[in-house]
Amino acid sequence: MKTFNYHSAKDVKEASKLSSSKSAFLAGGMTTLPSMKLGLASYNDLINLKNIKNLSGIKVSGKTIKIGSTTKHAEVSQSKEVKKAIPSLAALAEGIGDPQVRNRGTIGGSIANNDPAADYPSACIALNAVIHTNERKIEAEKFFKGMFETALKTGEIIEAVEFEIPKKSNYQKYPNPASRYAIVGVYVAECKSGVNVAVTGAKSCVYNDKNLSSALSKNFSSSAIDGIEISSSGMNSDIHASAEYRANMVKVFTKKAVEAC
Ligand SMILES: Cc1cc2nc3c(=O)[nH]c(=O)nc-3n(C[C@H](O)[C@H](O)[C@H](O)COP(=O)(O)OP(=O)(O)OC[C@H]3O[C@@H](n4cnc5c(N)ncnc54)[C@H](O)[C@@H]3O)c2cc1C
């Protein structure tokens, strides 16, 4: 590992000021530290966010749940408020990695990293999330730009993620047997504006399947998508699953999620 400067920021303003194109924020370190150890990434500065108090916590209002960016997966999975308002979100957090990862990894780090197989990005898309940063509010549909790419600019810090409380929702995934990242994950949610079917693991970036969403908005039953063909074009293909297998799983898991709602 190359040498770097370590900073512990006392507030968001200081963290943002310290950052540059050669720095990373340290939330739980679950991606940043292994990447540095393996020589896949190197930074001049690591800026710890963990001591910034108002970045952590869960608040439920009538229509939304707002989760602070340094809130750990274990806190979301165990939260009584989340379990009551959006049980599928608590279940998603419980299915991430292993206990060590869930007790270090954070919601802000997960979505800032935007791994193509990560779970939280699908929740953001399905639940019409708004990403609150120190500079602006970004709708989830505009936040996830591509593989490991988001709308965040240098120095921009996620402060919280605000999820709409849906009428009903469910998340289904086929986890990688080693890491538990999604080989394919499908999050179905019936929100005020209609149904969203957010897919992770299948392509280079999370996406809302418009055909499935539209069919389920008209008729929320698993048979409503029987006639829809899922194309394998653009789908990931690797030792775990071919593109064709992933395409089939998108449909199977959408049906499973609808039936489990
Ligand atoms: C063994 C293992 C298994 C895993 N399994 C799963 C899984 O099944 N499903 C899944 O979804 N994920 C999984 N993960 C990922 C994990 O859940 C973490 O959320 C993810 O690694 C990010 O880690 P972190 O929160 O510690 O962020 P860090 O590693 O500290 O940071 C990651 C990146 O996000 C940026 N960042 C962090 N916080 C902010 C912020 N507030 N604002 C702006 N930028 C920020 C940093 O600059 C850095 O670039 C796994 C990880 C490991 C190591």
The ligand as a Gaussian input file, in Angstrom:
#p B3LYP/6-31G(d) Opt

LIG

0 1
 C      -16.627000      -9.031000       1.372000
 C      -17.606000      -7.984000       0.933000
 C      -18.890000      -8.372000       0.591000
 C      -19.823000      -7.421000       0.177000
 N      -21.089000      -7.842000      -0.182000
 C      -21.984000      -6.932000      -0.607000
 C      -23.318000      -7.331000      -0.978000
 O      -23.725000      -8.485000      -0.870000
 N      -24.148000      -6.356000      -1.437000
 C      -23.770000      -5.035000      -1.532000
 O      -24.571000      -4.209000      -1.954000
 N      -22.541000      -4.643000      -1.159000
 C      -21.647000      -5.535000      -0.693000
 N      -20.411000      -5.119000      -0.296000
 C      -20.110000      -3.656000      -0.317000
 C      -20.392000      -3.036000       1.064000
 O      -21.717000      -3.241000       1.372000
 C      -20.089000      -1.525000       1.199000
 O      -21.256000      -0.771000       1.254000
 C      -19.308000      -0.946000       0.097000
 O      -18.119000      -1.699000       0.005000
 C      -18.928000       0.536000       0.421000
 O      -18.209000       0.517000       1.617000
 P      -18.222000       1.689000       2.666000
 O      -19.592000       2.113000       2.973000
 O      -17.378000       1.207000       3.794000
 O      -17.541000       2.904000       1.885000
 P      -15.981000       3.231000       1.681000
 O      -15.261000       1.999000       1.264000
 O      -15.463000       3.937000       2.873000
 O      -16.090000       4.249000       0.450000
 C      -16.416000       3.779000      -0.838000
 C      -16.445000       4.940000      -1.840000
 O      -17.538000       5.796000      -1.565000
 C      -17.110000       7.135000      -1.357000
 N      -17.936000       7.639000      -0.258000
 C      -18.159000       7.046000       0.944000
 N      -19.033000       7.752000       1.660000
 C      -19.374000       8.839000       0.910000
 C      -20.251000       9.943000       1.115000
 N      -20.978000      10.077000       2.222000
 N      -20.350000      10.856000       0.127000
 C      -19.643000      10.733000      -1.021000
 N      -18.810000       9.711000      -1.276000
 C      -18.671000       8.768000      -0.321000
 C      -15.629000       7.060000      -1.024000
 O      -14.952000       8.234000      -1.477000
 C      -15.201000       5.825000      -1.813000
 O      -14.922000       6.184000      -3.154000
 C      -19.473000      -6.049000       0.124000
 C      -18.171000      -5.656000       0.488000
 C      -17.244000      -6.598000       0.896000
 C      -15.871000      -6.143000       1.305000

